Amino acid sequence: MRIRVAQSDIAESILPGGLNFKLSELHGRPLSFDPQATLRPDPTHLAWHRREIFARS
């Protein structure tokens, strides 16, 4: 699973403490999870969102 950032998304965001980052820099990076985490995104739901929502942006 990789992060996808739509072209229309906000180019920059502000983190707590006033730090700035560009969302576009996350595009293509793999998702990472704590090894102890038991919850993960459902690939079926991600596919639906990519097809029905992400494609519109």
N, C-alpha and C positions, 0 to 999 in steps of 0.2 A: 504494500500500500504506500502510495506517494501523495504528497501534498500537491494540490492543484489550486492555483490562484487565478481567478478570472481577470481578464484585462480591465474590466469595468470596476473592479474592487478598488477600495481606497489604496492609494499608492504608498502612503506612510501611516503609521499608527504611533501613538504615544503610550509608552508603558508607565506604570506607576514610578514615580521619581523623575518623570520628565524625559526618560530615554526614548529616542526615536528609532524606529526600524522600518524597513521597506518590506511589505508583505511579498512583493515580487521576488525577494531574495530567498523566500521559502519554497518557491515553486520547484517541483521536481525532487525535493528532499524526501527521504523515506520517513514514514511515521515511526516513532519509537515509543515504546511502552516500558514501564517498570516491569521487571521480570515477575514481581509478586502480583501485579495487577490481574484481576480476573475478568474485567470487562474490556471488551474490544469492539470497535465498530463492526457491524454486520456487513459483509461484502455485498449482500443483496440490496441493502438499504443504500449503501454508497453508490452502487450502480444505478439505482433508481434516481437518486439525487443528481448524479452526473448527467443522466439522460434527460430528466424532466425539468430540472432547475438550473443546473450549471450551464447547460447548452443555450439557455435563453439569455445569459449575460454576455 
